[in-house]
Amino acid sequence: MCAAQAADLLSPLKTSEALQILHQRIRSYVPKMEKDRVISEDIASIVRIMETASFLRDIESELGHPL
């Protein structure tokens, strides 16, 4: 989540394709932090998606190669 926020703050700079995909996935569940808020639910959301067996496979499939 911290890395996703850093990527948002460093925009328009880009990172690797794999990390851009990961960033998009995180942002589809957790919005960019625009102001202070409780982030426990954000963290729980990220943990849930990362615990799914398909999480890395989906990113590898989108990339077309293993990570």
Helices and strands as residue ranges (DSSP letters): H 2-10, H 17-29, H 40-51, H 54-63
